[in-house]
């Protein structure tokens, strides 16, 4: 079922990523980590849908999305990045995506953080963040999405990995075997889950590394 919603507020969170707050349709319900397909209601774009994760709480009176724009792609995210307050978009019923299956390590590359935003916020609200670690990767420090929010969650352990900058106190490089191994060493024998979301290459690499280190498949959570 399609729903037309109105953009109410825009906040810049990184140089190329915005937090967009929309009206919420009556009867629209979802669980943290679910996504919807969105189309911009501009001429020529009405049938171009892309998936985005809701980052608001299910009981909020609005819908929030954190969306990175890619102007050089000349596509849907460029159009969304140009949206002005008062414009409309169309969304579908929520679907799938990543579900919270227990304490664990959240590996996020860039906008791969988006399905983890509502999950970690919900845990912060419920006081169940202890035992969770966020490993967030970006090219540069100013590309770390919602870093201040994660730093304010005192029960959440955080590791930031920068690929294009080598500066204290951040890790330098990419989420790779060494990074994954550090957390498997601490959580490999228990019930901790390993959540992965980001560019396909990163997801495959981390998943393969976890499998190589004999983490059971049921403890590895990805989209789809």
C-alpha positions in Angstrom: 0.0 0.0 0.0 1.4 3.4 -0.9 1.5 6.3 1.5 2.2 10.0 0.6 4.1 11.8 3.3 5.3 15.4 3.7 8.8 16.6 4.5 8.6 18.5 7.8 12.3 19.1 8.8 15.8 18.7 7.4 19.0 18.5 9.4 22.5 18.1 8.0 24.4 15.3 9.9 27.5 15.0 7.6 28.6 17.0 4.6 26.7 14.6 2.3 24.1 13.1 4.7 20.8 14.6 5.9 18.3 13.6 8.6 14.8 14.0 7.1 11.7 14.1 9.2 8.4 13.4 7.5 4.7 13.2 8.5 3.6 9.8 9.6 0.5 8.1 7.9 -2.2 6.8 10.2 -1.8 3.1 10.8 1.8 2.9 9.6 3.6 0.6 11.9 7.1 -1.0 11.7 9.8 -2.6 13.9 13.3 -1.1 14.4 15.6 -2.0 11.5 12.8 -2.3 8.9 12.9 -0.4 5.6 10.5 1.1 3.0 10.7 1.8 -0.7 10.6 5.6 -1.3 9.9 7.6 -4.5 10.2 11.4 -4.9 6.9 12.9 -6.2 8.6 15.0 -8.8 7.9 14.8 -12.5 9.7 11.9 -14.0 10.7 10.4 -10.6 7.4 9.0 -9.3 8.2 5.4 -10.3 11.8 5.4 -9.2 11.9 3.7 -5.8 14.8 3.1 -3.6 14.9 1.3 -0.1 15.6 3.4 3.0 15.5 2.4 6.7 13.2 4.2 9.2 15.4 5.6 11.9 12.7 7.0 14.2 11.0 5.0 17.0 7.9 3.0 16.0 5.8 5.0 18.5 7.0 8.5 17.3 4.4 10.7 15.6 6.7 11.2 12.6 9.0 9.2 10.3 12.7 9.9 10.2 15.3 8.8 7.6 19.1 9.4 7.5 20.0 9.5 3.8 23.3 10.1 2.0 23.1 11.9 -1.3 25.2 11.0 -4.4 25.0 14.1 -6.7 27.3 12.6 -9.2 24.9 9.6 -9.7 22.1 11.8 -11.0 19.6 9.5 -9.4 17.0 9.2 -6.6 19.4 10.1 -3.7 20.3 13.3 -5.6 16.6 14.2 -5.8 16.1 13.4 -2.1 19.1 15.5 -1.2 17.4 18.4 -3.0 14.0 18.0 -1.3 12.6 21.1 0.4 10.3 21.2 3.5 6.7 20.8 2.3 7.5 18.5 -0.6 6.0 15.0 -0.8 7.5 11.5 -1.2 5.7 8.2 -1.5 6.6 5.2 0.6 5.4 1.5 0.7 4.6 -0.8 3.5 7.7 -1.6 5.7 9.6 -4.8 5.0 12.4 -7.0 6.2 15.9 -5.6 6.7 17.9 -6.3 9.9 16.3 -7.4 13.2 17.7 -7.2 16.7 18.6 -10.7 17.7 20.6 -10.0 20.8 23.7 -8.3 22.2 26.6 -8.2 19.8 29.0 -6.3 17.5 27.5 -4.0 14.9 29.8 -3.6 11.9 28.7 -0.6 9.8 30.3 0.9 6.7 29.1 4.4 5.9 25.3 4.5 5.5 25.2 0.9 6.5 24.7 2.4 9.9 21.0 3.2 9.1 19.4 -0.1 10.1 21.4 0.0 13.3 20.3 3.5 14.3 16.8 2.5 15.5 18.0 -0.8 17.0 20.7 1.0 19.1 18.4 3.8 20.0 15.7 1.3 21.2 18.4 -0.4 23.3 19.5 2.9 24.8 15.9 3.7 25.7 15.4 0.3 27.3 18.8 0.3 29.1 20.1 -2.8 27.2 23.1 -1.5 25.5 25.7 -3.1 27.7 27.5 -5.9 25.8 27.0 -4.1 22.4 29.8 -2.6 20.3 29.5 -0.4 17.3 32.3 -0.6 14.7 31.6 2.3 12.3 33.7 3.0 9.2 33.9 6.0 7.0 36.4 7.7 4.8 37.0 10.7 7.1 36.0 11.8 10.6 33.3 14.2 9.3 31.7 11.2 7.5 31.0 9.3 10.7 27.2 9.4 10.8 25.7 10.5 14.1 29.0 10.1 15.9 28.0 12.5 18.7 24.9 10.4 19.4 26.9 7.2 19.7 29.5 8.9 22.0 26.6 10.0 24.3 25.5 6.4 24.7 27.7 5.6 27.7 26.9 1.9 27.7 27.8 1.4 24.0 31.4 0.6 23.1 32.5 2.3 19.9 35.3 1.8 17.5 35.7 4.3 14.6 37.7 3.3 11.5 38.8 5.9 8.9 40.1 4.8 5.5 41.3 8.1 4.2 42.6 9.8 7.4 45.2 8.6 9.9 44.5 10.5 13.1 44.2 9.9 16.8 42.1 8.3 18.4 40.6 6.6 15.3 41.6 3.3 13.8 43.0 3.6 10.3 42.3 1.4 7.3 39.2 -0.7 6.7 37.0 -3.2 8.6 39.2 -6.2 7.9 40.3 -9.5 9.3 42.3 -7.9 12.1 39.3 -5.8 13.3 36.9 -8.7 13.1 39.4 -11.0 14.8 39.6 -8.6 17.8 35.9 -9.0 18.5 35.7 -12.7 17.8 38.5 -13.2 20.3 36.3 -11.5 22.9 32.9 -12.8 21.9 33.6 -15.9 19.7 32.6 -18.4 22.3 29.2 -17.2 23.5 25.9 -16.0 22.3 27.0 -12.6 21.0 25.7 -11.8 17.5 27.6 -10.2 14.7 25.6 -7.7 12.6 27.0 -6.4 9.3 25.7 -3.7 7.0 27.5 -1.5 4.4 29.0 -1.7 0.9 28.7 -5.2 -0.6 32.5 -5.7 -0.6 32.8 -4.9 3.1 29.8 -7.1 4.0 31.3 -10.1 2.1 34.7 -9.5 3.6 33.6 -9.3 7.2 31.2 -12.2 6.8 33.9 -14.4 5.2 36.4 -13.5 8.0 33.8 -14.4 10.6 33.1 -17.7 8.9 36.8 -18.4 8.6 37.1 -17.9 12.4 34.3 -20.4 12.8 31.6 -18.1 14.0 28.3 -20.1 13.5 26.2 -18.8 10.6 23.2 -18.2 12.8 25.2 -15.7 14.8 25.9 -13.6 11.7 23.1 -11.1 10.7 23.0 -9.3 7.4 20.3 -7.6 5.3 18.1 -10.0 3.3 
